[in-house]
């Protein structure tokens, strides 16, 4: 078993795009659709009663996730960011389009409803006990250091809204920024589709209850 687990990630950038199927530009994905996209499979849902195929791998994942809980986004090392990406590679996810004000981490008014739907979805009882990764991404316009910081601030903004307005537990939301290093479309690095925040359901039972 490889160490890959996909997180539901939000899509962030000057124009944001989350991962879970593919939401058409301008569409507001409903809370129900987000919930369905992020629900763990029946196999993963039974982890509490069925031993995992490789307990040592599961234990390592849990230990790593616990080590990055409550960490400031900018404090994560390059190695930790990469490990989160590897763990997030195969878990339930969804693509949402969330816009931010230009050159800012402030959510645009036009995306208020999209964020509200996300908040409702992650508060759904069927997702209780899950840890979500909120990962910020930018396009390739601009410097690497600047984009890295911008992606981190936008991920932090989403987390803050989810905690303050929708009552999610902060330790169950792990934020990470990737700047322009992981474009959604490597063949068009400048394209707005690369500006996104990914939200991934890590489906761990170690989340605070």
LOTOR-253840 format. One line per 2 residues: for each residue z, y, x of N, C-alpha, C. Coordinates in nm, 2 decimals, always signed. Each point is the difference from the previous one (the first is absolute). Layout:
N
Z,Y,X,Z,Y,X,Z,Y,X | ...
This chain:
209
+0.00,-0.12,+0.09,+0.00,+0.12,-0.09,+0.00,+0.12,+0.09 | -0.10,+0.09,-0.02,-0.01,+0.12,+0.08,+0.10,+0.10,-0.06
+0.04,+0.10,+0.09,+0.09,+0.10,-0.05,-0.07,+0.11,-0.07 | -0.05,-0.03,-0.11,-0.07,+0.11,-0.08,+0.05,+0.00,-0.14
+0.04,+0.11,-0.04,+0.04,+0.02,-0.14,-0.06,+0.13,-0.04 | -0.05,+0.01,-0.12,-0.05,+0.13,-0.03,+0.09,+0.08,-0.09
+0.00,+0.12,+0.03,+0.09,+0.09,-0.08,-0.09,+0.08,-0.09 | +0.06,+0.04,-0.10,-0.08,+0.09,-0.09,+0.01,+0.13,+0.07
-0.12,+0.05,+0.02,+0.01,+0.13,+0.07,-0.07,+0.10,-0.08 | +0.05,+0.12,+0.01,-0.06,+0.12,-0.07,-0.11,+0.05,+0.09
-0.10,+0.07,-0.06,-0.10,+0.06,+0.08,+0.02,+0.15,+0.01 | +0.01,+0.04,+0.13,+0.04,+0.14,+0.02,-0.10,+0.08,+0.08
-0.01,+0.12,-0.01,-0.08,+0.08,+0.09,-0.02,+0.13,-0.07 | -0.09,+0.09,+0.05,-0.04,+0.12,-0.07,-0.04,-0.05,-0.14
-0.06,-0.12,-0.01,-0.02,-0.07,-0.12,+0.05,-0.14,+0.02 | +0.08,-0.05,-0.09,+0.07,-0.12,+0.03,-0.07,-0.12,-0.07
+0.02,-0.12,+0.05,-0.06,-0.11,-0.06,+0.09,-0.12,+0.03 | +0.06,-0.07,-0.11,+0.09,-0.11,+0.02,-0.08,-0.13,-0.01
+0.06,-0.11,+0.05,-0.07,-0.13,+0.00,+0.05,-0.10,-0.10 | -0.09,-0.05,-0.09,+0.03,-0.10,-0.10,-0.12,-0.02,-0.08
-0.09,-0.07,+0.03,-0.13,+0.00,-0.07,-0.06,+0.13,+0.05 | -0.08,+0.07,-0.08,-0.06,+0.12,+0.05,+0.00,+0.10,-0.12
+0.07,+0.11,+0.01,+0.00,+0.10,-0.11,-0.11,+0.09,+0.03 | -0.08,+0.03,-0.10,-0.11,+0.10,+0.01,+0.05,+0.14,+0.02
-0.07,+0.08,+0.08,+0.05,+0.13,+0.02,+0.02,+0.07,-0.13 | +0.11,+0.07,+0.00,+0.04,+0.08,-0.12,+0.07,-0.08,-0.11
+0.00,-0.13,+0.01,+0.07,-0.08,-0.10,+0.15,+0.00,+0.03 | +0.08,+0.00,-0.11,+0.15,-0.01,+0.01,+0.03,-0.15,-0.04
+0.05,-0.07,+0.10,+0.03,-0.14,-0.03,+0.13,-0.01,-0.08 | +0.00,-0.07,-0.11,+0.12,-0.01,-0.08,+0.11,-0.08,+0.07
+0.12,+0.02,-0.05,+0.12,-0.07,+0.06,-0.02,-0.15,-0.02 | -0.05,-0.04,-0.12,-0.02,-0.15,-0.03,-0.09,-0.06,+0.10
-0.11,+0.07,+0.04,-0.10,-0.05,+0.09,+0.07,-0.01,+0.14 | +0.08,+0.10,+0.04,+0.06,-0.01,+0.13,+0.10,-0.11,+0.01
+0.08,-0.02,-0.11,+0.09,-0.11,-0.01,-0.07,-0.14,+0.02 | -0.11,-0.01,-0.07,-0.07,-0.13,+0.01,-0.06,-0.02,+0.13
-0.04,+0.10,+0.07,-0.06,-0.01,+0.13,+0.11,-0.03,+0.11 | +0.12,+0.04,-0.03,+0.11,-0.01,+0.10,+0.09,-0.12,-0.02
-0.02,-0.07,-0.11,+0.08,-0.11,-0.03,-0.02,-0.11,+0.10 | +0.10,-0.07,+0.05,-0.02,-0.11,+0.09,-0.06,-0.11,-0.07
-0.06,-0.09,+0.07,-0.06,-0.12,-0.06,+0.11,-0.09,-0.05 | -0.03,-0.10,-0.08,+0.10,-0.09,-0.05,+0.07,-0.07,+0.11
-0.08,-0.03,+0.11,+0.05,-0.07,+0.11,+0.11,+0.08,+0.07 | -0.03,+0.13,+0.02,+0.10,+0.08,+0.07,+0.12,+0.04,-0.09
-0.02,+0.00,-0.13,+0.11,+0.03,-0.09,+0.10,-0.11,+0.01 | -0.03,-0.12,+0.04,+0.09,-0.11,+0.00,+0.07,-0.02,+0.13
-0.01,+0.10,+0.09,+0.06,-0.01,+0.13,+0.15,-0.02,+0.00 | +0.06,+0.05,-0.11,+0.15,-0.01,+0.00,+0.04,-0.14,-0.03
-0.09,-0.08,-0.06,+0.04,-0.14,-0.03,-0.07,-0.10,+0.09 | -0.12,+0.04,+0.05,-0.08,-0.09,+0.08,+0.00,+0.04,+0.14
+0.04,-0.09,+0.10,+0.01,+0.04,+0.14,-0.14,+0.04,+0.05 | -0.02,+0.11,+0.08,-0.13,+0.03,+0.05,-0.05,-0.10,+0.10
-0.13,+0.00,+0.01,-0.06,-0.10,+0.09,+0.05,+0.01,+0.14 | +0.02,+0.12,+0.05,+0.05,+0.02,+0.13,+0.12,+0.10,+0.00
+0.12,-0.06,-0.01,+0.12,+0.09,-0.02,+0.02,+0.09,+0.12 | -0.04,-0.04,+0.12,+0.02,+0.09,+0.11,-0.08,+0.13,+0.00
-0.12,-0.02,-0.06,-0.09,+0.12,-0.01,+0.06,+0.09,-0.11 | +0.04,-0.06,-0.11,+0.06,+0.08,-0.11,+0.12,+0.08,+0.05
+0.09,-0.07,+0.08,+0.12,+0.07,+0.05,-0.04,+0.11,+0.10 | -0.10,-0.01,+0.08,-0.05,+0.10,+0.09,-0.05,+0.12,-0.08
-0.07,-0.03,-0.11,-0.06,+0.11,-0.08,+0.12,+0.08,-0.06 | +0.10,-0.07,-0.06,+0.11,+0.06,-0.06,+0.08,+0.09,+0.10
+0.02,-0.06,+0.12,+0.07,+0.07,+0.10,-0.07,+0.13,+0.05 | -0.13,-0.01,+0.01,-0.08,+0.12,+0.04,+0.01,+0.11,-0.11
-0.02,-0.04,-0.12,+0.00,+0.09,-0.11,+0.14,+0.07,-0.01 | +0.10,-0.08,+0.02,+0.14,+0.06,+0.00,+0.01,+0.10,+0.11
-0.06,-0.02,+0.11,+0.01,+0.09,+0.12,-0.07,+0.13,-0.02 | -0.09,+0.01,-0.10,-0.08,+0.13,-0.02,+0.05,+0.07,-0.13
+0.09,-0.06,-0.07,+0.05,+0.06,-0.12,+0.08,+0.12,+0.04 | -0.01,+0.11,-0.09,+0.07,+0.12,+0.03,-0.03,+0.07,+0.13
-0.11,-0.04,+0.06,-0.05,+0.07,+0.12,-0.08,+0.12,-0.04 | +0.00,+0.11,+0.08,-0.09,+0.11,-0.02,-0.14,-0.05,+0.04
-0.09,+0.05,-0.08,-0.14,-0.05,+0.03,-0.05,+0.03,+0.14 | +0.03,+0.12,+0.05,-0.04,+0.04,+0.13,+0.07,-0.08,+0.11
+0.11,-0.07,-0.03,+0.07,-0.07,+0.10,-0.06,-0.14,+0.04 | -0.09,-0.04,-0.08,-0.06,-0.14,+0.02,-0.09,+0.01,+0.12
+0.01,-0.11,+0.09,-0.08,-0.01,+0.11,-0.14,-0.05,-0.03 | -0.10,+0.01,+0.09,-0.13,-0.05,-0.03,+0.01,-0.15,-0.03
+0.08,-0.07,+0.08,+0.01,-0.14,-0.02,+0.06,-0.04,-0.14 | +0.09,+0.08,-0.05,+0.06,-0.02,-0.13,-0.10,+0.03,-0.11
-0.08,+0.10,+0.02,-0.10,+0.04,-0.10,-0.10,-0.12,-0.01 | -0.04,-0.05,+0.12,-0.10,-0.11,+0.00,+0.06,-0.12,-0.07
+0.13,-0.03,+0.02,+0.06,-0.12,-0.06,+0.00,+0.01,-0.15 | +0.03,+0.12,-0.05,+0.00,+0.03,-0.14,-0.14,-0.03,-0.06
-0.10,+0.05,+0.07,-0.14,-0.02,-0.04,-0.03,-0.15,-0.01 | +0.04,-0.08,+0.10,-0.03,-0.14,+0.00,+0.07,-0.07,-0.12
+0.13,+0.04,-0.02,+0.07,-0.06,-0.11,-0.06,+0.04,-0.14 | -0.06,+0.11,+0.00,-0.05,+0.05,-0.13,-0.14,-0.05,-0.03
-0.06,-0.07,+0.09,-0.14,-0.04,-0.01,-0.03,-0.09,-0.12 | +0.09,-0.08,-0.05,-0.04,-0.09,-0.10,+0.08,+0.01,-0.13
+0.07,+0.10,-0.02,+0.09,+0.01,-0.12,-0.07,+0.08,-0.11 | +0.05,-0.01,-0.13,-0.06,+0.07,-0.11,-0.01,+0.15,+0.03
-0.11,+0.07,-0.03,-0.02,+0.14,+0.03,-0.09,+0.07,-0.11 | +0.00,+0.13,+0.01,-0.09,+0.07,-0.09,-0.04,+0.14,+0.06
-0.12,+0.04,-0.04,-0.05,+0.13,+0.05,+0.01,+0.10,-0.11 | +0.07,+0.11,+0.03,+0.02,+0.11,-0.09,-0.06,+0.13,+0.07
-0.05,+0.08,-0.08,-0.04,+0.13,+0.05,+0.10,+0.11,-0.02 | +0.06,+0.05,+0.10,+0.10,+0.10,-0.01,-0.04,+0.12,+0.09
-0.01,+0.11,-0.05,-0.05,+0.12,+0.07,+0.12,+0.08,+0.05 | -0.01,+0.06,+0.12,+0.10,+0.09,+0.05,-0.07,+0.13,+0.02
+0.09,+0.11,+0.00,-0.06,+0.13,+0.03,-0.06,+0.00,+0.14 | -0.10,+0.08,+0.03,-0.07,+0.00,+0.13,+0.10,+0.02,+0.11
-0.02,-0.08,+0.10,+0.08,+0.01,+0.13,+0.15,+0.00,-0.03 | +0.04,-0.08,-0.10,+0.14,+0.01,-0.05,+0.05,-0.14,-0.05
+0.13,-0.02,+0.00,+0.06,-0.12,-0.06,+0.04,+0.02,-0.14 | -0.03,+0.12,-0.06,+0.03,+0.02,-0.14,-0.10,-0.07,-0.09
+0.05,-0.07,-0.10,-0.09,-0.07,-0.10,-0.07,+0.10,-0.08 | -0.13,-0.01,-0.02,-0.07,+0.10,-0.08,+0.03,-0.02,-0.15
+0.00,+0.10,-0.07,+0.03,+0.00,-0.15,-0.09,-0.10,-0.07 | -0.12,-0.02,+0.05,-0.10,-0.09,-0.07,+0.04,-0.14,+0.02
+0.10,-0.03,+0.09,+0.04,-0.14,+0.02,+0.14,-0.03,-0.05 | +0.05,+0.09,-0.08,+0.14,-0.02,-0.06,+0.00,-0.12,-0.08
-0.10,-0.02,-0.08,+0.00,-0.12,-0.09,-0.01,-0.13,+0.08 | -0.08,+0.00,+0.10,-0.02,-0.12,+0.08,+0.13,-0.04,+0.07
+0.08,+0.09,+0.04,+0.13,-0.03,+0.07,+0.09,-0.04,-0.11 | +0.00,+0.05,-0.12,+0.08,-0.04,-0.11,-0.02,-0.14,-0.04
-0.13,-0.04,+0.00,-0.03,-0.14,-0.03,+0.05,-0.10,+0.11 | -0.01,+0.05,+0.12,+0.06,-0.09,+0.11,+0.15,-0.01,-0.02
+0.07,+0.11,-0.02,+0.14,+0.00,-0.02,+0.04,-0.10,-0.11 | -0.07,+0.01,-0.11,+0.03,-0.09,-0.11,-0.02,-0.15,+0.04
-0.11,-0.02,+0.07,-0.03,-0.14,+0.04,+0.10,-0.06,+0.09 | +0.04,+0.08,+0.10,+0.09,-0.06,+0.10,+0.15,-0.01,-0.06
+0.02,+0.06,-0.11,+0.13,-0.01,-0.07,+0.00,-0.11,-0.10 | -0.11,-0.07,-0.02,-0.01,-0.11,-0.09,+0.09,-0.11,+0.03
+0.07,-0.06,-0.09,+0.09,-0.11,+0.02,-0.07,-0.12,+0.07 | -0.13,-0.02,-0.02,-0.06,-0.12,+0.06,-0.02,+0.02,+0.15
+0.02,+0.12,+0.05,-0.02,+0.02,+0.15,+0.14,+0.02,+0.06 | +0.11,-0.01,-0.08,+0.13,+0.02,+0.06,+0.03,-0.10,+0.11
+0.06,+0.05,+0.11,+0.04,-0.08,+0.11,-0.11,+0.00,+0.11 | -0.11,+0.07,-0.02,-0.11,+0.00,+0.10,+0.02,+0.12,+0.09
-0.05,-0.01,+0.12,+0.00,+0.11,+0.10,-0.15,+0.04,+0.01 | -0.02,+0.13,-0.01,-0.14,+0.06,+0.00,-0.02,+0.08,+0.13
-0.11,-0.02,+0.05,-0.04,+0.08,+0.12,-0.09,+0.11,-0.05 | +0.03,+0.12,+0.04,-0.09,+0.12,-0.04,-0.06,+0.04,+0.13
-0.13,-0.02,+0.02,-0.06,+0.04,+0.13,-0.10,+0.11,-0.02 | +0.01,+0.10,+0.08,-0.09,+0.11,+0.00,-0.12,-0.01,+0.10
-0.12,+0.04,-0.05,-0.12,-0.01,+0.08,-0.08,+0.13,-0.01 | -0.07,+0.04,+0.10,-0.09,+0.12,-0.01,-0.14,-0.04,+0.04
-0.09,+0.10,-0.02,-0.14,-0.03,+0.06,+0.01,+0.04,+0.15 | -0.12,+0.00,+0.06,+0.00,+0.02,+0.15,-0.02,+0.15,+0.03
+0.00,+0.09,-0.10,-0.02,+0.14,+0.04,+0.14,+0.05,+0.05 | -0.01,+0.07,+0.11,+0.12,+0.05,+0.06,+0.06,-0.08,+0.11
+0.10,+0.05,+0.07,+0.05,-0.07,+0.11,+0.09,-0.12,-0.04 | +0.02,-0.09,+0.10,+0.07,-0.12,-0.03,+0.15,+0.03,-0.03
+0.06,+0.08,+0.08,+0.14,+0.03,-0.02,+0.03,+0.07,-0.13 | -0.09,+0.10,-0.03,+0.02,+0.07,-0.13,-0.02,-0.09,-0.12
-0.10,-0.09,+0.00,-0.02,-0.09,-0.11,+0.11,-0.10,-0.01 | +0.06,-0.04,+0.11,+0.11,-0.09,+0.00,+0.12,+0.06,-0.08
+0.03,+0.13,+0.04,+0.11,+0.07,-0.07,-0.03,+0.02,-0.14 | -0.12,+0.04,-0.04,-0.04,+0.02,-0.14,+0.02,-0.12,-0.08
-0.05,-0.11,+0.05,+0.01,-0.13,-0.08,+0.15,-0.04,-0.02 | +0.08,+0.03,+0.10,+0.14,-0.03,-0.02,+0.07,+0.09,-0.10
-0.04,+0.13,+0.00,+0.07,+0.09,-0.09,-0.05,-0.03,-0.15 | -0.12,-0.04,-0.01,-0.05,-0.03,-0.14,+0.07,-0.13,-0.05
+0.01,-0.10,+0.09,+0.08,-0.12,-0.05,+0.14,+0.04,-0.03 | +0.06,+0.08,+0.07,+0.14,+0.05,-0.02,+0.01,+0.07,-0.14
-0.10,+0.08,-0.03,-0.01,+0.07,-0.13,+0.00,-0.10,-0.12 | -0.08,-0.10,+0.01,-0.01,-0.10,-0.10,+0.14,-0.07,-0.02
+0.06,-0.04,+0.11,+0.13,-0.06,-0.01,+0.10,+0.09,-0.06 | +0.00,+0.12,+0.04,+0.10,+0.10,-0.06,-0.01,+0.01,-0.15
-0.13,+0.01,-0.05,-0.02,+0.01,-0.14,+0.04,-0.13,-0.07 | -0.03,-0.11,+0.05,+0.04,-0.13,-0.06,+0.15,-0.02,-0.01
+0.07,+0.05,+0.10,+0.15,-0.01,+0.00,+0.06,+0.11,-0.09 | -0.04,+0.12,+0.01,+0.06,+0.11,-0.07,-0.04,+0.00,-0.15
-0.12,-0.03,-0.04,-0.05,+0.01,-0.13,+0.00,-0.13,-0.08 | -0.01,-0.12,+0.07,-0.01,-0.12,-0.06,+0.11,-0.10,+0.03
+0.10,+0.04,+0.08,+0.12,-0.08,+0.02,-0.02,-0.12,+0.09 | -0.10,-0.01,+0.08,-0.02,-0.11,+0.08,+0.10,+0.01,+0.12
+0.04,-0.12,+0.05,+0.09,+0.00,+0.11,-0.07,+0.03,+0.13 | +0.05,+0.10,+0.08,-0.07,+0.04,+0.12,-0.02,-0.11,+0.10
+0.10,-0.09,+0.01,-0.01,-0.11,+0.10,-0.10,-0.10,-0.03 | -0.05,+0.00,-0.13,-0.11,-0.09,-0.04,-0.14,+0.06,+0.02
-0.01,+0.12,+0.05,-0.12,+0.06,+0.03,-0.01,+0.03,+0.15 | -0.09,-0.07,+0.07,-0.02,+0.02,+0.14,-0.12,+0.08,+0.02
+0.01,+0.12,+0.06,-0.11,+0.09,+0.02,-0.05,-0.01,+0.15 | -0.14,+0.01,+0.01,-0.06,-0.01,+0.13,-0.13,+0.08,+0.00
-0.03,+0.07,+0.11,-0.13,+0.07,+0.01,-0.09,-0.06,+0.11 | -0.13,+0.00,-0.04,-0.10,-0.06,+0.10,-0.10,+0.11,+0.04
+0.01,+0.12,-0.05,-0.10,+0.10,+0.04,-0.14,-0.04,-0.03 | -0.08,+0.01,+0.10,-0.14,-0.04,-0.02,-0.04,-0.13,+0.07
+0.11,-0.08,+0.04,-0.02,-0.12,+0.08,-0.05,-0.12,-0.08 | +0.02,+0.00,-0.13,-0.04,-0.12,-0.08,-0.09,+0.05,-0.12
-0.12,+0.05,+0.02,-0.08,+0.04,-0.11,-0.04,-0.11,-0.10 | -0.01,+0.04,-0.12,-0.04,-0.10,-0.10,-0.15,-0.04,+0.02
-0.07,+0.10,+0.04,-0.15,-0.02,+0.03,-0.02,+0.04,+0.14 | +0.01,-0.10,+0.10,-0.02,+0.02,+0.14,-0.14,+0.06,+0.03
-0.10,-0.03,-0.08,-0.13,+0.05,+0.02,-0.02,+0.15,-0.04 | +0.10,+0.05,-0.07,-0.01,+0.15,-0.04,+0.14,+0.06,+0.02
+0.05,+0.01,+0.12,+0.13,+0.05,+0.02,+0.04,+0.13,-0.05 | -0.10,+0.09,-0.02,+0.02,+0.13,-0.06,+0.01,+0.01,-0.15
-0.04,-0.11,-0.06,-0.01,-0.01,-0.15,+0.14,+0.02,-0.06 | +0.00,+0.08,-0.12,+0.13,+0.02,-0.07,+0.07,-0.13,-0.04
-0.08,-0.11,-0.02,+0.06,-0.12,-0.05,+0.11,-0.06,+0.10 | -0.01,+0.05,+0.12,+0.10,-0.04,+0.10,+0.13,+0.07,-0.01
+0.00,+0.11,-0.08,+0.13,+0.07,-0.02,+0.07,-0.07,-0.11 | +0.11,-0.07,+0.03,+0.06,-0.08,-0.10,+0.14,-0.03,+0.04
+0.08,-0.05,-0.10,+0.13,-0.05,+0.02,+0.00,-0.14,-0.06 | +0.03,-0.10,+0.08,+0.01,-0.14,-0.05,+0.14,-0.03,-0.04
+0.01,-0.07,-0.12,+0.13,-0.05,-0.04,-0.01,-0.15,-0.01 | +0.08,-0.07,+0.08,+0.00,-0.14,+0.00,+0.13,-0.06,-0.04
-0.01,-0.11,-0.08,+0.12,-0.07,-0.05,+0.03,-0.11,+0.10 | +0.11,+0.02,+0.08,+0.03,-0.10,+0.10,+0.07,-0.12,-0.06
+0.04,+0.01,-0.13,+0.05,-0.12,-0.07,+0.12,-0.06,+0.07 | +0.09,+0.08,+0.04,+0.12,-0.06,+0.07,+0.12,+0.01,-0.10
+0.08,-0.10,+0.01,+0.12,-0.01,-0.09,+0.12,+0.07,+0.07 | -0.03,+0.07,+0.12,+0.11,+0.06,+0.07,+0.02,+0.14,-0.05
-0.08,+0.05,-0.09,+0.01,+0.14,-0.05,+0.13,+0.02,-0.07 | +0.05,+0.12,+0.01,+0.13,+0.03,-0.07,-0.01,-0.02,-0.15
+0.10,-0.06,-0.06,-0.01,-0.03,-0.14,+0.08,+0.11,-0.07
